[in-house]
């Protein structure tokens, strides 16, 4: 365990940030699963409705620094390609 005050603070800050990042990652995964489930069920309307919401969630995570911009772009591209392949 840390003895120095600044090291103790770093431990607390890391714990808080880890919890925040975990929550944001979880919401991104949920949003992606909604789109993928709609595509798997061949429900065009649900997929098109869930896509903007998922993209928004992914972009927010990117802006918070949870995901690298290339990673978020790859996720958005993947979902968009899935929805567009339905037509």
TAFEN-V398287 format. One record per backbone hydrogen bond with DSSP energy under -0.5 kcal/mol. CO is the residue of the C=O (numbers start at 1). NH is the residue of the N-H. E is the energy in kcal/mol with one decimal. If there is no record, write none. Layout:
# TAFEN-V398287
((CO,NH,E) (CO,NH,E))
This chain:
# TAFEN-V398287
((4,8,-2.2) (5,9,-2.1) (6,10,-2.2) (7,11,-1.9) (8,12,-1.9) (9,13,-2.9) (10,14,-2.7) (11,15,-2.0) (12,16,-2.1) (13,17,-2.7) (14,18,-2.5) (15,19,-1.9) (16,20,-2.1) (17,21,-2.9) (18,22,-2.4) (19,23,-2.0) (20,24,-2.3) (21,25,-2.8) (22,26,-2.1) (23,27,-2.0) (24,28,-2.0) (25,29,-2.4) (26,30,-2.2) (27,31,-2.2) (28,32,-2.4) (29,33,-2.3) (30,34,-1.8) (31,35,-1.6) (32,36,-2.6) (33,37,-2.6) (34,38,-1.9) (35,39,-2.2) (36,40,-2.4) (37,41,-1.7) (38,43,-2.7) (39,42,-1.4) (42,44,-0.9) (43,47,-2.2) (44,48,-2.8) (45,49,-1.9) (46,50,-2.3) (47,51,-1.8) (48,52,-0.8) (49,53,-0.7) (50,54,-2.3) (51,55,-2.8) (52,56,-2.3) (53,57,-2.1) (54,58,-2.5) (55,59,-2.7) (56,60,-2.2) (57,61,-2.0) (58,62,-2.0) (59,63,-2.5) (60,64,-1.6) (61,66,-2.3) (61,67,-0.9) (62,65,-1.2) (68,72,-2.4) (69,73,-2.1) (70,74,-2.2) (71,75,-2.1) (72,76,-2.5) (73,77,-2.5) (74,78,-2.3) (75,79,-2.2) (76,80,-2.6) (77,81,-2.6) (78,82,-2.0) (79,83,-2.3) (80,84,-2.6) (81,85,-1.7) (83,86,-1.0) (84,87,-1.1))
